[in-house]
Amino acid sequence: MSANIGKGMDRVDGRAKVTGTARFAAENKSPNMVYAVLVPSSIASGKIKSIDTAAAEKSPGVVAVITHLNVPKMQKAKTFMAGGAAGESRMPLEGTEIHHSGQHIALVAANTFEQATAAAMLIRASYEERKPRATLGRHRGDATPKGMFGPPEAKRGDAAAAFASADVKIDEVYRTPIEHHNMLEPHGIVAVWEGDRLTVHDSSQYIFGVQTDLAEVFSIPVESVRVLSPYVGGGFGCKGEAWPHVFLAVATARKLQRPVKLALTRKQLFTSNGHRPGTEQRVALGSGRDGKLTSIIHESISNTSMFDAFVEPCTVATQMLYATPNLHSITKVVSVNLGTPTFMRAPGETPGMFALESALDELAWKLKIDPVQLRLINHADTDPQNGKPWSSKSLKQCYQQGGDRFGWSKRKAEPRSMRDGRLLVGWGMASATYPTYQQPASATVKILADGRAVVRSGAQEMGMGTATVQTQLAAELLGIPESNIRFEYGDTKLPNAPVAGGSMQTASVGSAVQGAVFGVIKKLTDLAIRDTASPLYRTPADQVVSGGGRLHLKGNRERGESFSSILTRHYLPSIEAQFDAKPGNEKYSAHAFGAHFIEVAVDPDLARVEVRRVVSAFAAGRILNAKTARSQYLGGITQGIGMALMEQTHVDENLARITNANFAEYLVPVNADIRSIEPIFVEEVDKHANPIGVKGIGEIGIVGVAAAVANAVYHATGKRVRDLPITIEKLL
Amino acid sequence: MQPFEYSRARSTGEAVTALSAGRQSKLVAGGTNLLDLMKEHVETPGRLIDINDLSMSGIEATSTGVRIGALARMSDTAAHDVIRARFPALSEALLLSASPQLRNMASIGGNLMQRTRCPYFRDISFAACNKRNPGSGCSAISGENRMHAILGTSDACIATHPSDFAVALAALDGVIQVSGPKGARDIAAVDFHLLPGNSPNREHALAADEIITAILVPAAAHAERSHYLKVRDRASYEFALTSAAVGLALDGTTIRSARVALGGVGTKPWRSREAEAVLTGKSISDAVFREAAETALKGARPQRQNGFKVELAKRTIVRALQTVSGVRT
C-alpha cells in the first residue's frame, strides 16, 4: 500500500471553503433572477378558508404571489421511499388542507429578497381550524405497525416465552425527543429554465434523485435537467430528499420565465423539511444469571405525519448486535400534525441503540457483571438474524483497545463511588454499530498525456471529505500524486452516484473509481503491448502492472514506460475508461462496529452534567484518510453528546407547533461543552464488504453515545434517565 | 423585515427630539436584540435612531462608585479593571451572557432593554400573547413553559426577564440615569423593570421619549465580595434556568450586609430583600444560606414544566453564597 491511503491529507476543497470562494447553492446568481420567500401556515390542522394576497401583490417589487389557487400544475413526485427523492408524497400548495404548522401556504416572488420578505408578511389567511394531534405521547394508542423498507417485525425463537421464564429481567421504556438536523447551511436552490431545459443549483445529498424527480414532476426528459451541488454545508440526512420548496421554486421559475432563488430560513428548517421523529421504545431483556441473553424484545413507536408513514427503524441494530436465540422486534408509527420525518444521522440506530444499550447497562447492574463483560458474553460470532458470517468484525478489539486507553479496569463498580472534589464522577460505555451498504455507482477515469488525471463521479461532498478521499484513492491506484488528480463531483452531467447517505458513498463511488482505474490501465496496457516501440511490446497483458504513473513488467520496474509516453506516441491527448460498480457480496453480513467509553462529572447540587472524556474505538475497515475520518468521528460523537444532554425540538401540546425553531433555543453543544474526545482506529482488513475494503464512518460515530452518557450518569449519580435529553430537572 | 427610516443622532438632545417626534421611533445601539425582533416582525418601528455616535461609552470610577456610559459595550464593561475589582458580579454576569460576538456589539443600556425569550412573544403567528398583543391571552401558561418565570408572574404573563447583567445590577443597588424632554432623572435598577400584572406590554419605567445615558453602581463591601452564578442547559451561549447575584460584607464570619438577586426565575430581575434580611447579622453557614434561599423562593408559583426551578434556584443561591463567603469555592 502506498503512502496515499490512510494519511491525513488536507481537504482538497479546504482552501476554497475557508477563503470563501466556494459557492454554495443559494450563493448562485443568474441575470433577471427573482427572490422567492415562503409563507407558512400558523395553524397545525384544518383548512384554508380564504387567503388574501392583495396587499402582497401591490407591495413594491413583487412579481408573483402563488397560492393553492394558482399554483402551476405539477406531476406527483416519487418519494424517497418509493424510489424517488421527494421527502413527502404531498406536492406543495396542493389543496386547502393544512396538515402541520409551517406548511407552505404561499410563495412570494419579488425583485429583491427584502421586497419578497416584506410582502410575505402581508399575506392573510383565514382558517377553519381543527384540534391538532400534537404528540406521540398523547396518541400512542393509535400506533400501527410499519416497517421502514421491509416488514415491521423481526422474530427469532419465542421471545415472549423466553422472557417470561428468564432468571433476570429488565423491562423498561426509553424515550427520545424529536430532533432537527440543523446543518449549518440551510436548504437553498436557484432554478433556471432555458426553454424546456432546467438547471438547478440545489444544496443536496442526492443530485441524481433530485434530477429524476424534477424530470417527472415537470414532464421533461431526465437529460433536460441538470442539478449541481458542488458544495454542501452539512446535511445529516436532511438533504437526501427533495422537499416541497424545491418543486415550488422550479415551478415558479417556469411560470415566470425567470430564474428563481429560494433559501429557507433557520426557522423554516424546522417545518419545511423532515426531522428525526420522537420515539418511545420498550426494551425487555431476559437473561440467565450468567449474563447470557435468552430474550430480547424491542418495540418502538415513532411519530409520522398525517399523510406519510416514515418509520424510525429503531430495532435494526437490536436484531444483529447480540447473540440471543429469542428475539422479537417491531416498529410502529403514530400520525400527528407535524411534517413527515426523515433520515437523520444513523436513523434507527441512533435512538434505538440509546434504548438497547441503556437496557444492557441496566441488566449489567442487576447481574453485577461489568458492562463490557456482559457484552462479551453475548458477542455474536455470526449475524444472529440471518446466520451469515461477518465480512469482518473487530468489536472485541474495540472493547479492548477503547477500554485500555480509557482505563476502564480502574472503574469502581458502585454508583456514586467515584468523586473528584465535590463532583460525582461516572464512567459508562456502550457499543456502536452501523451497516455497510453499497449502491450502484459509476465513475470515469481519464489519464491525460501530460501525466495528470481527471476522475469523475456525480458524488456529493457535504463536508465529510468525499472529494479528498476519492482523490487519494485514485492517486494510490494510478500511482500519480494527488496534486495531479482532479476529482469532479456534484453535477448530474457526471457519471451516476447514489445518495450520500447510509455511510455508503465512499464504498459505492470508490468501487467505481477503482474499477475505472483498472479499466484505463487495461486500455493503456493493450496499447503498449501491441506497440513495437514500447518496451512492453508483446508482453502478455497479465504480466504488465502499473505503478508510479507507469506500466512495467511484473517484477521488473526498469522494463516499462510512463502513461505519458504511451499516449504521446499514439498522438492521444488522453485515454479514458468508465466503470459501473454494483454491490455484490450477499454471502456476508457487513457492519462496522465500535465501543464508546465516557466519563461524566455531575455537580451533586446543581445537577449539571459535563462530559469530560470520551474514548471511542471503531473498527470500520480500511480508513482512507485519518484526518477526515477523525473529523467524522468527532462530529458524530459531539452530536451524540448533544443528543444525550440538550438536543430536542419542543412541540406545544395544544397547538402542535414548534416553539424553539432557532439556534438560541434549539440547543446543540458549543465548544465549551466538548472536552476531550479521542477516537481510536482499530485496524481491520475487510476482503468481502466491497472491492475497496471500506465500511463507512459517517454515522457510526453517533451511535451509542447517548447510552454511554446515560450509563455514565447512572454510575455517577445512581439515577437512571430513560428519556432524553438528560437535563437538570431529571437529576435534581 | 418591514421597511423603516434610519437616522443618526449627534447628541442626546437630538435623540430625545427624534423620539418625541413619534413615528414609532426606536433607538438602536448594538442592535443585537432589536434587529432580531424586527426580522420576526415583533418590533416594527417606523424609524430607527442610531445613537452610536453619542459619547456615552466611558466607564469611570467616581467618588461613590462607578459610572458606566449607556453605550459601553458588554465586553468592554466586563473587562474593565474597576468593574472586575470592585463589582465582580457585574463582570461575571456579563461574561456569562450571550457570545463574544454579541458582547462586542451589545450596549449596556440596550442590555437593560432586551426583551423576553418567551417563544410565544417572539413569534407573531401565535395569536395569544398579552405582552405583544394586550388582551389576547397567554399561550405559555398552558404551553411550553419550562424556561418561564416562577416569581412575579401574573395570570396575564409568565415571561422571564432574560438579562443577566440586570440581575447583578439590581443586587448591587444600581441606578439608571435617563434623559428626556423634561430633563434628566434617576431610576433605581430595582424599579426600572415592571411586574407584568395586567399590562405585561409595559416592561420598564422608561418613557417613550427618554434615553438611558448611564448606569451608576455604588461602591460597597458587599459589591467587592460579590458573585454571579448562572445555571443553564449548556456551558455557554444560553439563557439562565436559574441564576443568582449575591454580595456579602463580612465581619469575620458575621454578615454585616447582604445582597441577593435572582435571574431566570423572575418576570423582572428579582431582588430578594427578604433573603438579605435573613442573612444580615448572622454567622455564615450552610443552614443560614439555605434559610435565605427558602425565604427568597417563598412566593414562587411554578408552572407545569418548571417546578424544578424552585429547588434549583434555592441551590443556586446557596452555592453562590458558599462561593462568595469562602465556605466553598
Interface residues (C-beta under 8 A of the other chain):
Chain A: P40 S42 E114 T117 A118 M121 R422 D605 L606 A607 R608 E610 L645 M646 H650 V651 D652 E653 N654 L655 R657 T659 N660 A664 E665 L667 P669 V670 N671 A672 D673 T727 I728 E729 L732
Chain B: M1 Q2 P3 H41 R117 P119 Y120 D123 S125 F126 A127 S139 S142 G143 E144 R146 M147 V231 D233 R234 A235 S236 Y237 E238 F239 L241 G307 F308 E311 L312 R315 T316 V318 R319 R328
